[in-house]
């Protein structure tokens, strides 16, 4: 099923930037299409997207999520 223009990644990113460019781990995982637990494991292994701590809260900037998602694939990565 094709995505409508309102549901495209670009449209979601534009809406997120209007509200706040920072996403909590639940929102970031949803944005990337990952389980929140997977994102937490990536954070602990230091293989995931860049993140910031605002007090005790972990926040991901949407530009960092996009950059991480668009990084070149490595040999052996799952499709």
GUFI-222366 format. One record per residue (C-alpha): residue in three letters; x, y, z. Coordinates in steps of 0.001 Angstrom, whole numbers, padded with zeros to 6 digits, always signed. Example, Ala and Ser with C-alpha at 12.3 -4.5 7.8 and 13.67 -1.06 7.14 Angstrom:
// residues 2
ALA+012300-004500+007800/SER+013670-001060+007140/
//
This chain:
// residues 79
UNK+000000+000000+000000/UNK+001485+003378-001004/UNK+001917+006081+001585/UNK-000059+009267+001169/UNK+001874+012526+001080/UNK+000761+013336+004637/UNK+002200+010045+005897/UNK+005561+010247+004111/UNK+008751+010359+006150/UNK+009380+013899+004944/UNK+005967+015072+006091/UNK+006414+013379+009481/UNK+009814+015004+009867/UNK+008412+018432+008958/UNK+005640+018063+011534/UNK+008139+016954+014183/UNK+010408+019924+013483/UNK+007501+022338+013916/UNK+006725+020931+017347/UNK+010203+020001+018577/UNK+013243+018538+016850/UNK+013892+016362+019919/UNK+012184+012989+020311/UNK+012091+010721+023333/UNK+013236+007098+022851/UNK+009685+005858+022198/UNK+009109+008476+019508/UNK+012572+007969+018014/UNK+012095+004204+017816/UNK+008735+004686+016108/UNK+010256+007201+013672/UNK+012999+004703+012758/UNK+010666+001711+012674/UNK+012505-000030+015504/UNK+011452-001429+018840/UNK+012274+000893+021722/UNK+014274-001930+023292/UNK+016391-002246+020118/UNK+017164+001466+020235/UNK+018154+001113+023909/UNK+020510-001777+023053/UNK+022053+000266+020226/UNK+022563+003136+022675/UNK+024328+000879+025188/UNK+026477-000674+022437/UNK+027216+002826+021049/UNK+026096+001729+017566/UNK+022873+003698+017348/UNK+022091+007288+016482/UNK+023604+010149+018452/UNK+021567+011152+021477/UNK+021607+013764+024187/UNK+020775+013694+027841/UNK+018539+016474+029084/UNK+018764+015881+032800/UNK+017843+012210+033237/UNK+015986+012128+029927/UNK+017422+010733+026698/UNK+016506+012748+023614/UNK+017253+012182+019945/UNK+017446+015067+017492/UNK+015536+014263+014339/UNK+018506+015282+012149/UNK+020692+012735+013989/UNK+018067+010037+013404/UNK+017945+010867+009696/UNK+021751+010873+009413/UNK+022045+007538+011224/UNK+019306+005998+009128/UNK+020924+007139+005883/UNK+024443+005979+006761/UNK+026080+003705+004203/UNK+025336+000011+004601/UNK+028185-002213+005629/UNK+028923-005669+004302/UNK+027074-008194+006421/UNK+024265-005843+007505/UNK+020825-007373+007337/UNK+018538-006057+004649/
//
